Amino acid sequence: MASVEEQDRYFVPTPSRWPMVGSLALFCIGLGAAFAVNGMLLGKVSLALGMLILVAMLVGWFGDVIRESRLGVYLGREDMSFRWGMGWFIFSEVMFFGAFFGALFWVRTVSVPELGSLDYKILYPDFEASWPLSTGPGITQAYQAMEAWGLPSLNTMILLSSGATVTWAHWGLLQEKRSQFTLGLLLTVVLGCTFLALQMHEYGHAFSKLNLTLASGAYGMTFFMLTGFHGLHVLLGSIILFVVWLRSMRGHFDAHHHFAFEAASWYWHFVDVVWLLLFIFVYWL
């Protein structure tokens, strides 16, 4: 436990080159995207180079933070700063998904009934005010909606199980049971990768069997935007937990100093909660 004097001190790192490296990476990505949409070969090269630089920046910058943490320079105030930072980051993610859930709510409860009213019968005489939409503006091909039971319900069980395994790992760390900690982390990563593999299979089924794409009206757009961004978050969470697992195998973290793992577990539980809302409002209702 840090003393009162130590807690009042705040570690100031030396000037870092990584922000400049990150700026270069974003410049290459932006330039590459602009060239790529115009069919220029240089665009793909610039995109690939930008992504490689971005990965190098992330590895180097986080590596510096890990080394500083291992040196013991982070005490009370730094720990509080990290916790506030992670808390605000998760809050921004809540607002991000809240916007998409808000769009889904507006389409289902406001736009669809309004387009099905008598005021719009002249413009859309064949429109049926039901969800998921089968007719309406932008729908040129018939499609089938995704069923809740099957792969989505299986993925729900997998993600809920991953929340249990990461909690079990946390208990192991607090009780100084290293084997339980590392095994729980590894199981969580495996379950996350399994979720992603099944979601890819689900997308393939949607494209080939259900004719469900982003062009399938409001239903297709909201379905793929919500589930796709959630899948991206599962991928990022799995990578973060995998890095934490690699660090745990090297003896990092103990019962009193483990905020990197704690932040990753916060993020993973957030991903779990978002999926539950997705399963209920996108697949089930």
Buried (B, 14 or more C-beta within 10 A) or exposed (E): EBEEEEBEBEEEEEEEEBEEBBEBBEEBBEBBBEBBEEEEEEBEBBBEBBBEBBEBBBEBBBEBBBEBBBEEBBBBBBBEEBBEEBEEBBEEBEEEBEEBBEBBEEBBEEBBEEBBEEEEEEEBEEBEBEBBBBBBEEBEEEBEBBEBEEBBBBBBEBBEBBBBBBBBBBEBBEEEBBEBBBBBBBBBBBBBBBBBEBBEEBBEBBEEEBBBBEBBBBBBBBBBBBBEBBBEBBBEBBBBBBBBBEBBEEEBBEEEBBBBBBBBBBBBBBBBEBBEBBBEBBBEE
